[in-house]
Amino acid sequence: MPFYYIVLCLGLASAAPNLEVIDRDFDHAAVQLRLARGEAEWLSGRATDKTARDPLGAAASLRAEVHSLRKEFDAADAALGKDLSPEQFQDKLAMALAPRDLSDREPREPRWGLKSKKVKAVAAKNVSHWVLAEKAKRHPWFKAKRAPRCGKKSPAQKTNEVKKQAKKASLPKPMARSLKLIETDSFRGGGRRRVPQGDVSTAVAGAGGKQKVADEGLSTTGTVDHEEPMMRIYKDGYSEVGCYADGMPEFADKFGDNADQYRDGAGVSVVWYKQHVLKEKQQPMWPYECYAFCRTVPHMVFFGIMNGGMCYCTPYIKPMAGAAVKCEMPCPGNPTLMCGGQKTSSVFEMHFCNNAGEDVKDAATGAGETLLYFEREAWTLNEAATALNAAGAGLQPIAGKGGDPISGDLAQLAKKTAGEWENTLKDGECFQAFTSLQKYYEDSEGIFASDLMVPANLEKADWAIFEMKTLSETVFGCAQKAEEKNIFAYPWHETVQASEDLSAFWSGHLDEAQLVAQTYYPLQYGLNPTTTLTDADVTMSTCSGTVVGTPMPLYLSECAAACEKMIFPKKCVGFQSYAGDFGPLCVMFSAFDKLVTHKCPDQEWPAAALLQKANATKKANATKADINCFDVKVATLFSGQSCDTAYGGSSAVKTTCGDECGAAKSFATSAGCFVRYAELATGGMPEVDTKENARCFGGPSNKPGGGAAGPAADFATPDYSATIKYGSADAKSTTIWTEV
């Protein structure tokens, strides 16, 4: 089409010069010519990926090009004022519009210095997924109130807009300078969104006045002003105006059923969906379907739906006076919405803001953060479930060897809890919604970079935004559900997620947990405390009672700290701790009812004299950085754990209480029941049924020299490279494109 305008301009030069007409046609020709060059550069591969992905720079470059051509035309215009002959003027105009020789320079690059005031460019760096996940949790993007694509308008503004459009269209005006590039400092969105904007997007005299309806026999779509709908978009957003008895379908229907009543003085006509879309391609009507059609019809500013599904496009509306109007007929395509009434129309305005790409990017950014929030919770819960199930499964046979039904029951409880955690998100909805949102998020990158002036691409963008918002709400709810389980699995989960320095948290957390553990004594020792311990007094133990909370894969010191935190719905008074090659297991109690002690007669224990410490000695030891080495010794010996297993290899206990840690014996499998010392001191402990088991816990094969490693030196984050199987599918982590 650009050369049609060039010929038009050249033809005008040979007649009596009309500078206003030449000015108009030159503007159009220059824009169309530049668009053609841009398309040619793109198709030939000369345009770079950077050009396509920086619409702001492309817009600046395009304006500069047109301004350059403008200057050349102004020079020709000035020369014309000096009695230039038509032939001379034709040569000047042809020179201004002729394609330029680009062979001596590199392909055009946009001027990158210009930046949008509204859209901040994201620095090319890796953004912490942990931080983005926490952002999604605290500020769910889909809950934010967002203005329509071009901003919100009050009812008064909408009414004034209707009046202005009607007044503008009723008075034919010269077309001079009506066609121009979008005057904005940013081309929002991605891709080559270069569109001349002006009369093609506003109501003008004669809008819709030339139509050719669809031909079902030839399977040809109708045309409006010589353009076929659904080929190019002129609007990228819409909002509801209200319910009106619109006079346009009755008195401005030049080609439809009311053609005999046509009397519009501006020469405009409504455009009917059913007249221009082939029946085989027509869809059940609802506002978006009507909008998707009308936005591709030039000069249309409004669309209306009447009689429960009759869609029409119009450059303006003419509300008629009369009785109160009602739009209460459900839309066939979406019965939750209304599509007008008998002779009344649900009216919507359309607008062009050129920021559909920005909307896609915003929605994708929010969706990406929601995906990361889900991944953080889902992968964390999956690993917690795996660890807890391994502990339960590993403990069960050991309990059988040692003849300990209490441990067998707790092992079964751990496995049951692990199964519940594992299936929390495998409910037929959560992982399915996650993978669907992930697919829309990944596809949005291509949509963002596409030409959003193509109706099919813009429709993809609109649906992607809708689906990402809808699915994000579901995925967010699933992430919250998983987070609730994670808090049961690890009481400090929320603290961890909000922490900016996991290393600092972990080291401080382990130190605090060790100090808390000092306030818990082995239950058998607490029930019969003595300072004259013998070898016979040192035993492992298992206990039962009223379980509070859920079993957790925690080592001794963290188990004590978790018990200290548990005050609702019931207060924790003690816990059972296990450790072995299957990992750790912690079960908390609000009350005890049974206690079984396990003696390992074949094992070598440290001399009993080492355990005989008076209270004075305990007080002296407490000066070692607040670490009471006597309490450390009692806890490790009565549980069969080393200091590494109970407190962690990097704990200050190892250096502060070197002798005591050296005396501890780390059994392959350990078991210890502990009670808060304050409960003993205040006489709050009820009667506990105590039994002695002459066999070592776990049987004769349970010997010192093995045992679990204990808390790691660094806080363990989930392995996001792993996949989670649900049904016959696998969930994988998301590759984020919006934050890099």
C-alpha positions, 0 to 999 in steps of 0.5 A, spaced: 500 500 500 505 505 501 506 506 493 499 507 492 500 513 496 506 515 493 503 515 486 497 519 489 502 524 491 506 525 485 499 525 481 497 531 485 503 535 483 502 535 476 495 539 478 494 545 481 498 545 488 493 544 494 498 544 500 493 541 505 492 535 501 499 534 499 501 535 506 496 530 508 498 525 503 505 526 504 504 524 512 501 518 510 506 516 504 512 517 509 509 513 515 507 507 510 513 507 506 517 507 513 513 501 515 514 497 509 522 498 510 521 496 517 517 490 515 522 489 509 528 489 514 525 484 519 524 479 513 530 480 510 534 478 517 537 485 517 533 487 524 536 485 530 533 481 536 535 487 540 530 492 535 525 487 536 525 487 543 526 494 544 519 497 542 521 504 545 527 505 541 524 503 535 519 508 536 524 513 537 528 511 531 521 511 527 519 518 529 526 521 527 526 518 520 519 521 519 521 528 522 527 527 517 523 526 511 518 531 514 524 536 513 525 534 506 518 535 504 518 542 508 524 544 503 520 542 497 514 546 500 518 552 501 521 551 494 514 551 491 512 557 494 518 560 489 514 559 483 517 552 482 514 548 476 510 542 477 515 538 474 520 541 479 516 539 485 514 532 482 522 531 482 523 534 489 517 530 492 520 523 488 526 525 491 524 526 498 520 519 498 524 515 494 527 509 498 534 511 501 541 507 499 542 503 506 548 499 503 553 504 506 551 503 513 549 498 518 542 496 519 538 501 523 539 501 531 534 504 535 536 510 540 537 506 546 538 512 550 531 514 551 527 510 557 520 510 558 518 514 564 512 509 566 516 502 565 523 501 568 528 497 564 529 491 568 537 490 569 540 484 566 541 480 572 539 474 576 534 475 581 533 471 587 527 466 586 527 466 594 525 473 594 520 473 588 517 467 591 516 471 598 514 477 594 508 473 591 506 471 597 506 478 601 503 481 595 499 477 590 499 480 583 492 478 581 488 481 587 491 488 586 486 493 583 488 495 576 485 500 571 483 498 564 488 498 559 487 506 558 486 508 565 479 508 569 474 513 567 468 516 571 461 515 568 461 523 567 467 522 563 464 517 559 458 521 557 462 527 555 466 522 551 460 519 547 457 526 546 464 529 543 464 522 538 457 524 536 459 531 535 465 530 531 463 525 527 456 529 525 461 534 522 465 532 516 472 535 517 478 536 512 483 530 513 489 534 513 494 531 519 489 527 521 493 521 520 500 521 524 504 516 529 502 515 536 505 521 540 508 517 546 514 517 549 514 509 549 511 504 545 509 499 550 510 492 549 514 488 545 515 486 538 514 491 532 508 494 534 508 500 529 501 503 527 499 509 524 494 512 529 489 517 527 483 517 523 483 509 523 482 509 530 477 515 531 470 516 529 470 520 522 464 522 517 463 516 513 465 511 518 462 504 516 459 507 510 462 502 505 461 495 506 460 489 502 457 483 506 460 476 507 458 471 501 456 464 504 456 461 497 463 464 495 466 463 503 468 470 503 468 475 509 465 481 508 469 488 508 468 495 511 471 501 507 475 496 503 478 492 509 477 485 511 475 485 519 480 480 523 486 482 519 488 488 523 487 491 530 485 498 531 483 498 538 487 494 544 482 494 550 475 496 552 470 497 558 463 497 559 459 504 558 452 502 560 445 500 558 442 504 552 436 504 547 441 506 542 438 509 536 444 507 531 442 500 530 435 503 527 437 509 524 444 508 522 444 501 519 445 502 512 446 495 509 442 491 514 435 490 516 433 497 517 436 500 511 429 503 509 430 507 515 437 509 514 437 517 515 444 518 518 447 525 516 454 524 517 454 518 512 456 513 517 453 506 518 453 500 524 457 494 522 454 487 524 458 481 526 453 476 523 453 480 516 461 480 515 463 473 519 461 467 515 456 462 519 461 457 520 466 461 524 461 465 528 462 464 535 457 464 541 456 471 543 459 475 549 462 482 550 469 479 548 467 476 542 464 482 539 470 486 541 474 481 538 471 483 531 469 490 532 476 492 534 479 490 527 474 495 524 476 502 522 473 508 525 469 504 530 469 507 537 464 503 540 460 496 540 454 494 542 450 487 543 442 487 543 437 482 543 441 477 547 447 476 542 446 481 536 453 484 536 454 491 532 460 496 531 459 503 531 463 510 531 458 513 536 452 512 540 445 515 540 441 514 546 434 515 545 429 518 550 424 514 553 422 509 558 427 506 563 432 501 559 434 494 561 439 489 559 437 483 562 438 477 557 444 473 558 450 472 553 450 465 549 457 465 550 457 467 557 451 466 561 454 470 567 454 477 563 448 480 560 447 482 552 442 487 552 435 486 552 429 487 547 431 493 543 436 495 548 444 495 548 449 493 552 454 498 550 462 498 551 467 503 549 474 501 545 480 504 546 487 504 543 493 505 548 499 501 545 500 497 551 498 490 551 505 488 551 506 491 557 500 488 560 502 481 558 509 483 561 506 485 567 501 479 568 507 474 566 511 477 572 506 476 577 505 469 574 512 468 574 512 470 582 506 466 583 510 460 580 516 461 584 512 461 591 508 455 589 515 451 587 518 454 594 512 451 598 511 445 593 518 442 593 520 444 600 514 440 602 515 434 598 522 434 601 519 434 608 515 428 606 520 424 603 524 425 609 519 424 614 517 417 610 524 415 610 524 416 617 518 412 619 520 407 614 527 406 617 524 406 624 519 400 623 523 394 622 528 397 628 522 397 633 521 390 631 528 388 632 528 391 639 521 389 641 518 396 642 511 397 640 511 404 642 516 406 636 512 402 631 506 406 632 510 412 632 513 410 625 507 408 623 504 415 625 510 418 621 509 415 615 501 416 615 503 424 616 508 424 610 503 421 606 498 426 607 504 431 606 505 428 599 498 428 597 496 435 599 498 438 592 496 432 588 489 433 589 487 433 581 487 441 581 494 444 584 499 441 580 495 441 574 493 448 575 501 449 576 503 446 570 498 450 566 500 456 569 507 455 567 505 453 560 502 460 559 507 463 562 513 460 558 508 462 552 507 469 554 515 470 552 513 469 545 507 473 545 510 479 548 515 479 542 510 478 537 507 483 533 501 485 537 497 489 531 495 482 528 489 480 531 490 473 532 497 475 536 493 480 540 487 475 542 493 470 544 495 476 549 488 478 552 487 470 553 494 469 556 493 475 561 486 472 563 488 465 564 495 467 568 490 471 572 485 466 573 490 460 574 495 464 579 489 465 584 488 457 584 496 456 584 497 461 590 491 458 594 495 451 593 501 454 595 498 457 601 495 450 603 502 447 602 505 452 606 501 451 612 503 443 612 510 446 611 509 450 618 507 443 621 513 440 618 518 446 620 516 451 625 521 456 623 519 455 616 516 463 615 522 465 618 526 462 613 522 464 607 523 472 610 530 471 611 535 475 607 541 471 610 540 464 611 547 462 613 546 467 619 539 465 620 542 457 621 548 459 625 544 463 630 538 458 630 542 452 632 546 456 637 539 458 640 536 451 639 542 448 643 541 452 649 533 451 649 535 443 649 539 444 655 532 445 659 530 438 657 532 432 661 531 425 659 524 423 662 527 417 666 532 421 669 528 427 670 523 422 674 529 420 678 534 425 678 541 423 682 548 425 682 550 418 683 549 415 677 551 408 675 552 404 668 545 401 670 542 408 670 544 410 663 539 408 658 536 410 652 528 411 652 522 411 648 515 414 650 508 415 648 502 420 650 498 425 647 501 427 641 501 434 639 502 437 632 505 432 627 511 428 627 517 432 624 524 430 621 528 434 626 534 432 630 534 433 638 536 440 639 531 442 634 526 438 636 527 441 643 526 448 640 520 446 636 517 443 643 518 450 646 514 454 641 508 449 641 503 452 646 497 452 641 492 448 641 496 444 646 502 446 650 508 441 649 511 438 655 516 433 652 518 429 646 521 423 643 527 423 639 530 418 634 536 418 629 539 413 625 541 412 618 534 413 616 535 420 618 531 424 624 524 423 627 521 428 632 514 427 636 512 432 641 507 430 647 502 434 651 502 429 656 506 422 657 503 416 659 508 410 658 515 410 658 520 404 656 527 404 658 532 400 653 539 398 656 545 396 652 548 391 656 554 389 651 556 396 650 561 400 653 559 406 656 563 412 659 565 411 667 559 413 671 564 417 675 564 422 669 557 423 670 557 425 678 557 432 678 554 436 683 550 442 682 556 447 684 559 443 678 553 445 673 553 452 675 561 453 674 560 449 667 554 454 665 559 460 665 562 457 658 558 461 653 552 459 657 553 452 655 552 447 660 556 442 659 553 437 664 546 438 661 550 436 654 553 430 657 546 427 660 542 429 653 547 425 649 549 419 653 541 418 655 539 418 648 545 415 645 547 420 640 554 424 639 554 432 639 554 432 632 548 428 631 544 432 637 547 439 635 550 439 629 558 439 627 559 446 627 555 447 634 559 451 639 558 445 644 564 441 641 569 446 643 566 448 649 564 441 652 570 438 648 571 432 654 563 431 654 562 430 647 568 426 647 565 421 652 559 421 648 557 414 644 554 415 637 549 409 636 547 407 629 540 408 632 538 412 638 532 414 642 531 418 647 525 421 651 525 428 654 521 432 658 521 440 660 525 441 666 520 446 668 514 441 668 518 437 673 520 442 678 513 445 678 510 438 680 506 438 673 508 431 671 502 426 672 504 418 673 507 415 668 507 407 667 515 406 666 517 399 664 524 396 663 527 393 657 533 389 658 534 389 650 538 394 647 534 399 643 534 396 636 537 389 638 544 387 639 546 389 632 545 397 635 552 399 637 556 405 638 560 408 632 555 409 627 549 414 627 546 420 623 550 426 621 546 431 625 544 438 622 548 440 616 553 446 616 549 450 612 541 450 611 539 446 606 534 449 601 530 444 596 533 441 590 529 445 584 532 441 579 528 435 581 521 433 578 515 432 582 511 426 580 503 427 580 499 422 576 503 420 570 506 427 569 512 430 572 512 437 575 518 441 574 521 448 576 520 454 572 525 458 567 524 465 569 524 470 563 521 476 566 526 478 571 533 477 567 
